[in-house]
């Protein structure tokens, strides 16, 4: 072969290789999902940069619009080839560090109901992190698949201006400002206080948000603004109402694992912003707005809490919603996702929901998230809107292998009512037949006994337990259970706790929480009229209170019994008053309603 022919052949090979490589440097889709693109998969070639986005509010009192700190991770082709890609965005107050579990941070719960709690300790957060990286989350999942990943620190945290408000308006408007920048607005700056602007020229303007816990709350917060660029969100275990996080039906009730936490505790926990402006924020937000309104005395719902309940703000929301939660998340409980998903469906938004049987956190399988973002961010018509509306990990199954259902709650479920029969200090019968006699039973509050100890006790003066016949077939509960209790208290205030349990109790080392706990709920009898209005109880007078237990989808296996346990103070969740308050339960005015797949027919068959 002649020399010039060799050159031509080499050039042809180089052209073909370059063409293939250029073709690879675009998103690739198979089976409705974005695939890993080799050209995007080398972290050493990613462009990483940071900037500040200016908002429309000033919450740190300096007279200037707050700017939030943002980082960007994008494939180099967005610079070298002019490639534009959609964005996966996560925002958080945690990136720059937290207070940890410093001694005295939490409220002391060892006091009587209605009594002012002893003061707690305020702590300072030591800010951490180095520019330009705010976080490394999400990047290895989404950048190789043809997305740009963006992070921002919430107001008053890290290098973002402003004050933390824990659910205040600025926590919705801050990510809104970032999304507007990603969609073409010129509110980006190269520095915190300079005038040099920077544009998101590499963005298609289509943004999706995701994250877990607080980081899962902020996608919903942004979506409630109705900002145009936000096309889809995947909140994982989001806190959708700070009242429902720190209160329950009028009762001061801590999130599981964090006894004594309240909204001002979380404020201190995340306040990692500019040290020179912390005193202003502390005085205005924590020591005034929060101190005057959080109300650990009555636990009532008020305007302060209503302003931190995203259900009240959903009207402008347009983003497609893939919700994820664990049915046994006793930190951010499953009602948080359920109430938002139900409202979004009512509004006609695209909605899918993924539930698993474990605790806090846990994203949907990658294929569900990938299909969601592929459809709504890349605009690929993969038919995800026609997929199953609910995906539930069944007991004992791998989280990556959920079972599909037409919807949640299961459309085949209907409400079945159960009634307690006398004998609750040992085990009374829980039956679908209502008793004819007027019977009352008494329990005595004693927080020294945990709920699990009370459920396992053969006899106890400190709880009432009503148990179904042993199941001869599996029984599928799907949806929200409701309890109505008619009671009288020996004191003007009392805790009221309800656990729905599966018996006999499983104490094996490898027992799962759902082997024992079906669902739970708490309430303040003083709020028998409304969660916004509490009245001291007249000792000896009977009141009727109705409230929901936490949403669930559980198959209780044959051989087990379903137990309704009523007690007063819950060692893991409520305040800890001195033992001795007595609750008298009128069985004739008490009932439990369960959403059973197959309804009364399934119950009759399983309990024959």
N, C-alpha and C positions, 0 to 999 in steps of 0.2 A: 504494500500500500504506500502511495506516495505521501510526502510530508504534508502537502496542503490538504490532502484527503483526511489525514490524521487530525489536523486542526479542525476541519469541518465536523468530523465525527465527534471530537471532544466537545466542540461547541454545541452540537446537537444534544449530546448527553447532558451537558450542563443546563441547556434550555429546558429539556424534559424534566430534569431533577428540580430546577427552580420552579417550573410550572406546577409540579406536584406539591412542592413545599408551600408555594403560594396558595394552592388549593387547600392544603391542610390548615393554613393559618386563618381559617374561618370556622365558625361553629359547625359541628356535624351532628346530625340527628338520626337515631335509629329507634324504631318502635316507640316513637313519640317522646323520646328522651334525649337530652343533650349528652353527647359522648365526650370522653377525655380526648382532647386534641394534642398530639405530640408537640406541636409547635408552641402550645400554651403551657406545657407541663414542666418547664424548667424554672424553678424558683429563682435561680441566679439571673435569669433574664427578665424577671418581672420588674416593673417600674413601681417604686414605692416613694410616696411623697405625702406631705401634710400641708394643711392650709387652715384658714378660718372662714366660716360662713357667718355673715351678719344676719341677725334676726330682726324682728319688728318690736321687740320688747326690751325694757331695761329693768332687771330685777336685782341688781346689786347696788343701785343708788348712786351711780357715778354720772348720771345724766347722758349716757351714750348707749346706743343699742348694743345689747349683749352679742358677742360673737362666740360661736361654738367651734371647738377644735375638731378637725376632720382629718382622717388619713385615707389614702387611696392605694389600692394594689391592683395593677392592671398588666395585661400582657404587653410585651414590647411592641407588638404589631399595631397597637393603638397609637403609637408614636411614629413608627417607621413606615407603616403602610396606610395610615389614615383610617384604620379599622375602628368602627364604632360598635360598642357592645352595651347590653343592658347591665343593670347594677343590682347586686345583692347587698343590702345595707343592714347593719346592726348598730344599734345605739345602746349605751349603757352608762349608769352612774358608777360602775364598779371598776372600770379599767385602770384608774389611777390609784387604786388601793382603798381599803376600808378600815374601820376601827377594830375589826376582829371582835372577839367576845370579851372585851375589856370588863374587868370587875366593876360592878355597879352600873353598867350601861343600861340594864333592864330594870323595869319597875318591880318592886317587891310585891308579890301577890299574897303575902301572908297577912291578911287583914280582913275585917268584916266588910260585907257588902254595903255599899253606900258610904263608907268611911273614906276620908281623904287618904291616899296612899303616902307613905313616906317619900321624901324627895330622892331622886336618883342622881347618879354622877354623869356629868357631861365629859365627853372625851374628844380628843383631837386626832384627826387622821393625818398620818404622814404620807404625803403624796409620793408616788413612785412613777417610774417610766421615763423613757428617753425618746425624743423626737428622732425620726418622723413616725415611728411605729406606735400607734395607740393599742392595737390588738392584732393577734395573729389568727383569731377565730375566723372560721368560714373560708379562708383563702385556699387551703389545699383541697377543699371540696368543690368550690365553684369556679375559681380562676381557670383551672385546666379544662373546664367544660364550657368556656366561652362567656364568662361573666367578669365584670369588674367588681371588686369587693371594697366597700366603703364602711368605715367606722366613725362614730362621733361620741365624744364624752358629753354626758348630759349637763345642763346648766349647773354651775356651781361645783363641778367636779373636774379633776384634772386641770387641763389648760383652757377649759371653757369658762367664759364669763358667766355672771348671773348667780342666782341662789337656787339651791335644791328646794323643791316644794313638795315632793313626794305626791305626785298626782295632780299638781296644779297646772294651770293652763300653759305655762312656759314649757312643760315637759311634752306637750302636744305640738306647740308651735316651733320648738327647736328642730325636731326632725322634719317638720313641714318646710322650714327654711332650707335645710340641706337638700331635700327632694326638689324644691324649686330650683336650686342651683344646679342640680344634676339634670334638670329639664331645660336649662338654658338661661336662667336668670343670672344677672351679673352682680351677685351679692357675695362672691368669693374673694378672699384676700390672701396674699402671701404671708401676712404677719398678723399678729393679734391686734395691733393698733395702727398699722400703716394704711396707705391708700393705694398700693399697687394691687391691681385686681388680677384674678385668675379665673378662667372659664373651664367648664367641664366639656371640652370640645370632643372628647372621646366617648361620650355617653349618648346612647340612643334616646335618652329621656324616659325610658321605661324602668321603673324601680320596683323591687320586691324587698320586703323586710322580714326578718326572722330573728329568733333569739329565745332564750329560756328564762323563765321567772321574770324578774324586773326587765330583762332584755326582751322578754316576750310581751310584756305589757306595752312597751313603747311602740311596737308596730301598730297595735290597736289605737294607741293615743294619736299617732300620726294619721291613721286612717279616718278617725272621727273628724278630722279637719276637712275631709273631702278633697285634699290636694290632688291635682290632676295626674301628676306623674307616678303616683303610687298605685300600681296595678294589681298587686297581690301581696298577701301577708301570710306567714306561717308562724303564729304565736305558739310557743310551747310552754305549757303550765303558766299562763299569764295571770297576773293579779288584775282583775278587771273592776274591782271596787275595793277601796281601802277600808270601807265600813265592813264589808263582808270578810275582809282579811283579819280585822282586829275585833270585830263584834259578831254576834250571832243572835238575831231576833231579840235585840235589846240587851243582850248579855255581854259583858266584857269577857272575851274569849280569845286566848292567845293562839297564834298559829302553831301547829304541832312542831315540837323540837325547840321552840323559842319562847318559853314561858316568861311572861312579863314584857314581851316586846309590844311596842305601840308605834304609832306613826312618827312621833318625835324621836324615838329610839332609832328608827330607820334613817331619819334625817341626820342624826349624829353619825350613824354608821357609814354614810356615803359622802359626807361633806369634805371632799378632798381638794376643793378649789383654792383660789388665791387667798393666802393667809391674811393679807392686809384687808380683805373685804369680808372675812368670816364674821367679825363682830356685828357688822350691819345685818347680815343675813340671819344670824342667831337671834338678834333682838326682834327683827321684823317678822320672821317666819316661825321659828321654833318657840320663842319666848312670848310672842303675842298671838299670832294667828292660831298656831297649834295649841298653845297653852290655854287659850280662852275657849276653844271649841272642841277639842278631842273628847272631853267629858268622860273620864273614867269613873265618875260617880254613878250616873244613870245608865250609860251605854246607849243612849237614844240616838236615832238617826236624825241629823239636822242639816242645815244648808252647807256647812263645812264638808260633811261627808258626801252630800249629794253632788257637790262640785268635784268630787274625786271618785265618782261612779261613772264609768265610761258607757254604761247602758243608757244613761241620760243624754249622751252626746252623739248617738249613732246616726242621727238623721242624715247628715251629709255624706256618710261613708259610701264609697263606691268600690273599694278594693275587693277582689276575690279572696275568700277566706278558707284556708286549710288549718283547722284547729287541732291541737294535740294536747292530751292530758292523761294523767294516770288516775284511775278510780280510787287508788289507795294513797293519793297525795293528801296527807293530812297537814301539810304546810300551806300551800295554795290549793284549796280544796276544789273538787271538780265542778262545783256550782259556778266557779268563775268562768270556765270555758262554755259550759252548758247554756247559761243565760245569754251570752253573746251570740253563740251559734244559732240559737232559737230565734233571736231577734233578727239576725242577718238573713235567715231563711224567710222569715216573715216579710222582710224588705225586698225579697226577690234577688238577692245577691247570690253568686256562685258560692256554694258552701260544701266542704267535706269536713268530716270530723274523724280523728284517729284517737282511740282510747286504748290504753293498756292496763294491766292489772297491778302494776308496781306503784312506786311512790313518786317523789318530786322529780320533774324533768322527764326526759326521754322523747327524742324527736320521732316523727313518723319514719318508716323505712325510706331509704334514699329514693326508691322508685316513685313513691308518692310525691315527695318533695320535688323531684326532678320533673315529673310530668306537670306538676302545678306551675312551676316557674317556666318550663318550656312553653306551655300554652299561653301564659299571661305576660311573660317578659319577652320571649323571642317571637311570640305570635304564631307559633306552629299549631296548626289545627289537628291536635292529637286526640280529640274526642274526650278529654278529661271531664268535661261537664256532663258527659253521659255515663261516667264510671259510677260505681256504688257510692252512695252518700255517706256511708259509715263503715269504718274499718275498726274492728275490735279484736284485740289479742285475747284469745280464750285462755282460761286457767291452764297453766302448765305448758303453754305453747311458747315458742320463740317469738320475741318482740318483732322480729323481721318477717314474721309469717302471720299477719292478722287475718281474721275471717271477715269477709265482706257481707254487709247487710244493706237492705234497701234504704234504711235510715236509722237514726237514733233519736228518741227511743224506738225500739223495735215496733213496727206498725202492727204486729200481731199481739202486742201486750195490751191488756185492759186491767182496770183497777179491781182489786179484790179486797174486801174489808175483813179484818180479823178483830176479835174481841177477847180481852183477858178474862179468865175465870179465877176464882179465889185460890189462894195458896202461894202468892208471889214471894213470900219470904223464903220459901224453899223453891218450888217450881209449880206455878199455876199453869193451867192449860191455855194455849193460844188457839182460838177456834174461830171458824167462820160463822158459828152460831152465837147469837147474843144471849147472855144470861137474862133470866126473868127477874131475879131478885136484886135488890139494891144492896150491893156489897161495897165496903170500903176497906182499904188496907193501908198500913202505915210503914214508912221507911224513915230512918234517922240518918241525917247527914254525917258523914265522917270521911274527910278527905285523906285520911291516913291510909285508906284502902284504895288501890288503883282499880280502874274499870276491869282490867283482866282478872284481878283477884276476885272481884265481886261476881264476875260471870262464872268463875269456876267454883265458887263456894256452894256447898250443898244446901246450906242455910245461912241467911244473913239478915240482920235487922237493918242493914244499910242500903238495901236495894230491893226492888221487886222484879221478879223474872217470870215471864210467861212464855211457855214453850209449846211449839206445835207438835203434833204426832210425828213419829219418825217417818221420813220420806221413803216411799217405796219406789219412787222414780225421781230422776233429776227434775229440778224446778228452776226455771229461768226467770230471773228478775231483771227488768229492763226499763229504766226511767227513774222517776222521782217518787219516793215513798213519802207518805204524809202521816203524821201522828196527831191525834187530838187527845188531850189529857184534861180531865176535870180534877182539880186539886184544891186543897186548903193547906196553908202554911201556919206553923206555930209562931213565925216571926214576920215582920213587914217586908223582908226580902229573902230570897232564896235562889240558889242556882238550880237549874233543871237540865239534866243530861239524859240522853236516850241513845242506847247502842242497840243495833240489830246484829245479833251474833249467830254463828253457826256452831251447834253443839253436837256431840261432845267436843270440848276444847282440845285443840291439837298442840301439845307441848314439845313435839319433836324438834330437834335442832334445825331440821331442814323445813319446818313448817313455814308456809307463806302467810302473809297477813290476811289474805282473803280466805284462808282455811278457817279463820276465827271471826274476823270482822266483816260483816256484810256492808253496813253503812252506819252513820252516826249523825246526831244533831244536838243542838243546845238552844236554850231559850231562857229569857227572863220572864217569869210569871207576871211581874209588874207591867210588862208590855203585852198583856193579853188582848188589848184593843188594837194596838198599833206599835210598830217598832219606833215610831216618832214620839210616842206618848207613854210615859210610865207613871203609875200611881202606886204608892205603898199598899201592900196587901193588908187587909184587915184580918188579924189572926183568927183562924177558925172558919172564915168565910170561904165558900167554894168559888173558884174561877175556872173558866174553860179557855184553854189556849191551844191553838192549832198551828203547826209549823211543818215545813218540809225537812226531811233528812237529805243527806247529800246524794246527788245522782249516782246511779250505779248500773252496771250490767254484769250480772254474776249468775252462773249456773251452780246452784246449791246441789251437791250430789246426793243420790239416794243413800240412805243410811244416816243422814244428818237430820237435825231438828233446827227449826228457825226459832230464835229466842228474842223476845222483846224485853230489854232490860231498862228499867226506869230507876234513876238515882239522882242525887243532888249534885254535889261538887265533884268535878272530874279532875283528878290529880294532875293530868297531863295538859289540861286546857284552861280551866277556869280559875277564878280567885280562890283562895284557901281560907275560908272563915273557920272559926273554931267549931268543932263538932257539936251536934246537939239539935240543930233545926230539924223539926219533924214535918214531913209532907204526908198528908192523908189523900189517897187517891180513890176517887169514886169510880169503880170499875164500870158501872153502867153508863158513865159519860166519857169513857175512854175507848179509843179504837185506833187501829193501825191499818192503813191502806197501802197495799203493795201493787206495783205494776207487774203483772205476771203474763208472760208469753203463753197464750192459750187460755188466759182468764180463769174463771171459776171452774171450768171443766178440767183444766190442767191441775188445779189445786185439789179438786175432789179425787182425781185419779192418783195423784202422788201421795195423798194423805188418807187413803182408804184403809 
